[in-house]
Amino acid sequence: MPASGLPDPAPSNLDLVVQALEAISPRWNAWALMSLTEPARYFDLKARMPWMHDGQLHPKIRDLQAAGLVRRTEHSRRHVVYALTDRGAALLPVLDHFAEWGTKHLERPTVKNPVTKETTTRPVAKAEEIEDALALISPRHATAILWALRDRGAALAAALAASVLPDAHPTAIYHPLKRLSDKGLVGRDRDGKFTLTAAGRGLNIAYQALTAWATGRPAARPAPARDAAIPTQASSSVKAADAVLATTSAVPAWRSGDLFSHPPVARPAKASAAGGVRR
């Protein structure tokens, strides 16, 4: 087992984790799951997510049912109850890890007081923290790249392309790797190799829990229990893109020619207050 504590990156494990992310990372899925910590009828669930129209919420519930995370029980034609399945309930401690990661590594979103015009941070609901964290790792090939860097420690883009996209043209690694660099999860070392930032390494515990859940094993240490904050109409109207990753140093600039070029000369890292956007 790698020093990170994660299971060996067996292809089957990675595939299951990616499938799990595809089921839980779409926007508002975490809200819906956390709004069903107690069984609820449809109008109760809608009251907990008031910004969603019926045309949005109905398909969302159906998708979560199809994924085996939500159960629909029809007591009568007018009495239908939705609840988490055992599989869905087991996912909640896993999501706690992503919430903890977001609290530590994502900057607080800000709002401007309409009266004083002062900019202050606003509270972030737990489900929003989870969704913004998942949005960073759910794009195609993102998790495969992060896992490869975790195991290698550092690698040139060409080596990553051979490992993550062996059947594709080497330049196909450009876009997903640039996105992770922009988001502050991947940086460069003194030799010009790509490596995980502190935020990227911080995902290890969350990935460990998600791997255990996706492969049907008991989750590792659950994150400390926290109240599942239910959003208000006002808080949900603030776009998640307003918040960014909190980093301690700037991510070196991306250059497309770096795939086959010689490692660049190391340069001192400049202090930076923020990395990429949440979503």
C-alpha positions as CSV (number, residue, x, y, z in Angstrom):
1,M,0.0,0.0,0.0
2,P,1.4,3.4,-0.9
3,A,2.6,5.7,1.9
4,S,-0.4,7.9,1.3
5,G,-2.6,5.2,2.8
6,L,-4.6,4.7,-0.4
7,P,-5.2,1.2,-1.7
8,D,-3.1,0.1,-4.7
9,P,-4.4,1.8,-7.8
10,A,-5.8,-1.4,-9.4
11,P,-7.6,-0.4,-12.7
12,S,-10.8,-1.9,-11.4
13,N,-10.6,0.3,-8.3
14,L,-10.0,3.4,-10.3
15,D,-12.9,2.6,-12.7
16,L,-15.2,2.1,-9.7
17,V,-14.2,5.4,-8.2
18,V,-14.7,7.2,-11.5
19,Q,-18.2,5.6,-11.8
20,A,-19.0,6.7,-8.2
21,L,-17.9,10.3,-9.1
22,E,-20.1,10.3,-12.1
23,A,-23.1,9.4,-9.9
24,I,-22.5,11.8,-7.1
25,S,-20.7,14.8,-8.6
26,P,-23.5,16.4,-10.8
27,R,-24.6,19.6,-9.3
28,W,-27.2,19.4,-6.5
29,N,-26.8,15.7,-6.1
30,A,-25.0,16.2,-2.8
31,W,-27.7,18.6,-1.7
32,A,-30.4,16.1,-2.5
33,L,-28.6,13.3,-0.6
34,M,-28.0,15.4,2.4
35,S,-31.6,16.6,2.3
36,L,-32.7,13.0,2.7
37,T,-30.8,12.2,5.9
38,E,-34.4,11.6,7.1
39,P,-37.1,10.2,4.8
40,A,-39.2,12.9,3.2
41,R,-42.1,13.3,0.9
42,Y,-41.6,15.1,-2.4
43,F,-43.0,18.5,-1.1
44,D,-40.7,18.2,1.9
45,L,-37.7,17.6,-0.3
46,K,-38.7,20.5,-2.5
47,A,-39.0,22.8,0.5
48,R,-35.4,21.9,1.4
49,M,-34.2,22.8,-2.1
50,P,-36.6,25.7,-3.0
51,W,-34.5,27.0,-5.9
52,M,-35.1,23.8,-8.0
53,H,-38.1,23.6,-10.2
54,D,-40.1,20.3,-10.6
55,G,-38.5,19.8,-14.0
56,Q,-35.1,19.8,-12.4
57,L,-35.8,18.0,-9.1
58,H,-37.8,15.1,-10.5
59,P,-35.1,14.0,-12.9
60,K,-32.5,14.4,-10.1
61,I,-34.4,12.1,-7.8
62,R,-34.8,9.5,-10.6
63,D,-31.1,9.6,-11.4
64,L,-30.3,9.0,-7.7
65,Q,-32.8,6.1,-7.6
66,A,-31.2,4.6,-10.7
67,A,-27.8,4.9,-9.0
68,G,-29.1,2.9,-6.1
69,L,-28.7,5.8,-3.6
70,V,-32.4,6.8,-3.1
71,R,-35.4,4.6,-2.5
72,R,-39.0,5.5,-3.4
73,T,-41.7,3.9,-1.3
74,E,-45.3,4.4,-2.5
75,H,-47.7,3.9,0.3
76,S,-50.6,5.2,-1.8
77,R,-51.0,7.3,-4.9
78,R,-50.9,10.4,-2.8
79,H,-48.4,9.2,-0.2
80,V,-44.9,8.6,-1.6
81,V,-41.8,8.8,0.6
82,Y,-38.2,9.1,-0.5
83,A,-35.3,7.9,1.6
84,L,-31.6,7.0,1.3
85,T,-30.9,3.3,0.6
86,D,-28.3,1.6,2.8
87,R,-25.8,2.3,0.0
88,G,-26.8,6.0,0.0
89,A,-26.6,6.3,3.8
90,A,-23.1,4.7,3.7
91,L,-22.0,7.4,1.3
92,L,-22.6,10.3,3.8
93,P,-19.5,9.6,5.9
94,V,-17.5,9.6,2.7
95,L,-18.9,13.0,1.7
96,D,-17.9,14.3,5.1
97,H,-14.2,13.9,4.1
98,F,-14.8,16.1,1.0
99,A,-16.5,18.7,3.2
100,E,-13.5,18.6,5.5
101,W,-11.1,19.0,2.6
102,G,-13.1,21.9,1.2
103,T,-13.1,23.7,4.6
104,K,-9.3,23.4,4.7
105,H,-8.4,24.1,1.1
106,L,-11.1,26.2,-0.5
107,E,-11.2,29.9,0.1
108,R,-14.4,31.4,1.6
109,P,-16.7,33.0,-1.0
110,T,-17.4,36.7,-0.4
111,V,-20.5,38.9,-0.6
112,K,-20.9,42.6,-0.6
113,N,-23.0,44.3,2.0
114,P,-25.6,46.3,0.0
115,V,-25.6,49.0,2.7
116,T,-22.0,49.4,3.8
117,K,-20.6,48.2,0.5
118,E,-18.0,46.2,2.5
119,T,-17.0,42.7,1.3
120,T,-17.2,40.0,3.8
121,T,-17.0,36.2,3.7
122,R,-20.3,34.3,3.8
123,P,-21.0,31.0,5.5
124,V,-20.7,27.9,3.3
125,A,-23.2,25.1,3.7
126,K,-21.7,21.7,4.1
127,A,-23.3,20.4,0.9
128,E,-21.9,23.3,-1.1
129,E,-18.5,22.5,0.3
130,I,-18.8,18.9,-0.9
131,E,-20.1,19.8,-4.4
132,D,-17.4,22.3,-5.0
133,A,-14.8,19.8,-4.0
134,L,-16.3,17.1,-6.2
135,A,-16.5,19.5,-9.1
136,L,-12.7,19.8,-9.1
137,I,-12.0,16.1,-9.5
138,S,-14.9,14.9,-11.5
139,P,-13.9,16.1,-15.0
140,R,-12.6,13.4,-17.4
141,H,-9.1,12.0,-16.6
142,A,-8.8,14.2,-13.5
143,T,-8.8,11.4,-10.9
144,A,-6.6,9.2,-13.1
145,I,-4.0,12.0,-13.2
146,L,-4.2,12.7,-9.5
147,W,-3.8,9.0,-8.7
148,A,-0.8,8.7,-11.1
149,L,0.9,11.6,-9.5
150,R,0.2,10.3,-6.0
151,D,2.0,7.0,-6.9
152,R,4.9,8.5,-8.9
153,G,5.5,11.5,-6.7
154,A,6.4,13.6,-9.7
155,A,6.4,13.0,-13.4
156,L,6.8,14.8,-16.7
157,A,3.8,15.3,-18.9
158,A,5.0,12.7,-21.4
159,A,5.2,10.0,-18.7
160,L,1.7,10.9,-17.4
161,A,0.3,10.7,-20.9
162,A,1.8,7.2,-21.3
163,S,0.3,6.1,-18.0
164,V,-3.1,7.8,-18.0
165,L,-3.9,7.9,-21.8
166,P,-1.8,5.0,-23.3
167,D,-4.1,4.6,-26.3
168,A,-4.4,8.4,-27.1
169,H,-2.1,10.8,-28.7
170,P,0.4,12.2,-26.0
171,T,-0.9,15.7,-26.5
172,A,-4.3,14.6,-25.2
173,I,-2.9,15.1,-21.7
174,Y,-2.6,18.8,-22.2
175,H,-6.2,19.9,-21.4
176,P,-6.9,17.8,-18.3
177,L,-3.4,18.5,-16.8
178,K,-3.7,22.2,-17.5
179,R,-7.1,22.3,-15.8
180,L,-5.8,20.6,-12.7
181,S,-2.9,23.0,-12.7
182,D,-5.2,26.0,-13.0
183,K,-7.3,24.7,-10.2
184,G,-4.3,24.5,-7.9
185,L,-4.3,20.7,-7.4
186,V,-1.1,20.1,-9.5
187,G,2.1,22.2,-9.5
188,R,5.7,21.9,-10.7
189,D,8.8,20.9,-8.8
190,R,12.3,22.3,-9.3
191,D,13.0,19.8,-12.1
192,G,10.0,20.9,-14.0
193,K,8.0,17.7,-13.2
194,F,4.4,17.8,-12.3
195,T,3.5,17.0,-8.8
196,L,0.6,17.3,-6.4
197,T,0.2,20.5,-4.4
198,A,-0.7,20.5,-0.7
199,A,-4.3,20.7,-1.8
200,G,-3.9,17.8,-4.2
201,R,-2.2,15.6,-1.5
202,G,-5.0,16.6,0.9
203,L,-7.4,14.7,-1.2
204,N,-5.8,11.4,-0.2
205,I,-8.1,10.7,2.8
206,A,-11.2,11.6,0.8
207,Y,-10.1,9.3,-2.0
208,Q,-9.4,6.5,0.4
209,A,-12.9,6.7,1.8
210,L,-14.5,6.9,-1.6
211,T,-12.4,3.9,-2.8
212,A,-13.6,1.9,0.1
213,W,-17.2,2.8,-0.5
214,A,-17.0,2.2,-4.3
215,T,-15.4,-1.2,-3.8
216,G,-17.9,-2.3,-1.1
217,R,-15.5,-2.2,1.8
218,P,-16.2,-0.4,5.1
219,A,-15.1,3.2,5.0
220,A,-12.0,4.3,6.8
221,R,-12.1,6.7,9.7
222,P,-15.3,8.7,9.3
223,A,-14.9,12.5,9.4
224,P,-16.2,14.2,12.5
225,A,-20.0,14.6,12.4
226,R,-21.3,18.0,11.4
227,D,-24.7,19.4,11.0
228,A,-25.9,19.1,7.4
229,A,-26.7,22.8,6.7
230,I,-29.7,23.2,4.4
231,P,-29.4,26.1,2.1
232,T,-31.6,29.1,1.8
233,Q,-32.8,30.7,-1.4
234,A,-30.4,33.5,-0.8
235,S,-27.3,31.4,-0.3
236,S,-28.0,29.1,-3.2
237,S,-28.2,32.1,-5.6
238,V,-24.5,32.8,-5.1
239,K,-22.5,31.1,-7.8
240,A,-19.9,28.6,-6.5
241,A,-17.4,30.0,-9.0
242,D,-17.0,33.0,-6.7
243,A,-14.7,31.0,-4.4
244,V,-11.3,29.6,-5.1
245,L,-8.6,27.3,-3.8
246,A,-6.5,28.6,-1.0
247,T,-2.9,28.0,-1.7
248,T,0.4,29.1,-0.3
249,S,2.3,29.5,-3.5
250,A,1.6,30.2,-7.1
251,V,1.2,27.3,-9.6
252,P,3.9,27.7,-12.2
253,A,2.6,28.9,-15.6
254,W,1.5,26.2,-18.0
255,R,3.3,26.0,-21.4
256,S,2.0,23.6,-24.0
257,G,5.4,22.9,-25.3
258,D,6.4,21.4,-21.9
259,L,5.2,17.9,-23.0
260,F,8.5,17.1,-24.8
261,S,10.6,20.0,-23.8
262,H,13.6,20.0,-21.5
263,P,12.8,20.8,-17.8
264,P,12.7,24.6,-17.3
265,V,15.1,26.4,-15.0
266,A,13.8,26.5,-11.5
267,R,12.5,29.9,-10.4
268,P,11.5,31.1,-6.9
269,A,7.8,30.7,-6.3
270,K,5.9,33.9,-5.6
271,A,3.4,34.1,-2.8
272,S,-0.2,33.9,-4.0
273,A,-3.5,34.2,-2.1
274,A,-5.5,32.0,-4.4
275,G,-5.5,29.2,-6.9
276,G,-8.2,28.2,-9.3
277,V,-12.0,28.5,-9.0
278,R,-14.1,26.1,-7.0
279,R,-16.2,24.9,-9.9
